[in-house]
Amino acid sequence: MTATWLIARRELAAYLRTWTGYIVVALVLLIVGLLFNVGALGGPDKRSAEVIRRFFEYCGGLVMIASVLLSMRLIAEERQTGTIVLLSSSPIKDHEIVLGKFLSALIFLSIMLALTAFMPLLVMVNGKVSIGHVASGYLGLVLLGSGALAIGTLGSALAKSQVLAVIISGAMVTAMVIMWLVAAVTDRPLNDVALSLALWQRHQPPFQMGVVHLRDVVYYLALTYFCLFTATRVLEARRWR
């Protein structure tokens, strides 16, 4: 785990040293602030619970986009600059490389989400919203971000450049999101399987309403594990070429 945390610290420092991370955070905060003001507080239904639900709904879409942008450089940049050879020849194991890079992006994403906390706090001051509702919403966002970042890490491992990593990761995230549309046009039991695999439609709304289901937590954790495991296998396959 020492090597994993060293890589995570290195990558997190890279986010903080470059403009990429700050630009992503600034854009997300700007868009979330505008949507919160116009769509939530300015909507016809101003019940506190509904405002919070809409806030987490907006954040969820932006979290997936930010995750794709944050993960594009994790492994693809190493391959693009040629430094992947140094990592591969070092005594660090492939799963430590993947996990360390993933953790750095997840920590950075969590920091970004923490910066949005003042918005639901404004609703709590002026309305009736429980801390549990807010905590549930943020738990859902972190789990959603974890799944999207894991998909992005896999896409970055498959790609030879950051641009290609964005395309691959974006395509995979989009495919996972629209699985609920596939479920709508298929018969049982395939529609249940497709709906269960949907990244958003079945598993994220309960968090937005302040409800935590074990099945949703397990889904995001399983998705994260599967994608990171696959990314590790991709690195191992490339090491032996």
Rosetta blueprint (number, residue, H / E / L):
1 M L
2 T H
3 A H
4 T H
5 W H
6 L H
7 I H
8 A H
9 R H
10 R H
11 E H
12 L H
13 A H
14 A H
15 Y H
16 L H
17 R H
18 T L
19 W H
20 T H
21 G H
22 Y H
23 I H
24 V H
25 V H
26 A H
27 L H
28 V H
29 L H
30 L H
31 I H
32 V H
33 G H
34 L H
35 L H
36 F H
37 N H
38 V H
39 G H
40 A H
41 L H
42 G L
43 G L
44 P L
45 D L
46 K L
47 R L
48 S H
49 A H
50 E H
51 V H
52 I H
53 R H
54 R H
55 F H
56 F H
57 E H
58 Y H
59 C H
60 G H
61 G H
62 L H
63 V H
64 M H
65 I H
66 A H
67 S H
68 V H
69 L H
70 L H
71 S H
72 M L
73 R L
74 L L
75 I L
76 A H
77 E H
78 E H
79 R H
80 Q H
81 T H
82 G L
83 T L
84 I H
85 V H
86 L H
87 L H
88 S H
89 S H
90 S L
91 P L
92 I L
93 K L
94 D H
95 H H
96 E H
97 I H
98 V H
99 L H
100 G H
101 K H
102 F H
103 L H
104 S H
105 A H
106 L H
107 I H
108 F H
109 L H
110 S H
111 I H
112 M H
113 L H
114 A H
115 L L
116 T L
117 A L
118 F H
119 M H
120 P H
121 L H
122 L H
123 V H
124 M H
125 V H
126 N H
127 G L
128 K L
129 V L
130 S L
131 I H
132 G H
133 H H
134 V H
135 A H
136 S H
137 G H
138 Y H
139 L H
140 G H
141 L H
142 V H
143 L H
144 L H
145 G H
146 S H
147 G H
148 A H
149 L H
150 A H
151 I H
152 G H
153 T H
154 L H
155 G H
156 S H
157 A H
158 L H
159 A L
160 K L
161 S L
162 Q H
163 V H
164 L H
165 A H
166 V H
167 I H
168 I H
169 S H
170 G H
171 A H
172 M H
173 V H
174 T H
175 A H
176 M H
177 V H
178 I L
179 M H
180 W H
181 L H
182 V H
183 A H
184 A H
185 V L
186 T L
187 D L
188 R L
189 P L
190 L H
191 N H
192 D H
193 V H
194 A H
195 L H
196 S H
197 L H
198 A L
199 L L
200 W L
201 Q L
202 R L
203 H L
204 Q L
205 P H
206 P H
207 F H
208 Q H
209 M L
210 G L
211 V L
212 V L
213 H L
214 L H
215 R H
216 D H
217 V H
218 V H
219 Y H
220 Y H
221 L H
222 A H
223 L H
224 T H
225 Y H
226 F H
227 C H
228 L H
229 F H
230 T H
231 A H
232 T H
233 R H
234 V H
235 L H
236 E H
237 A H
238 R H
239 R H
240 W L
241 R L
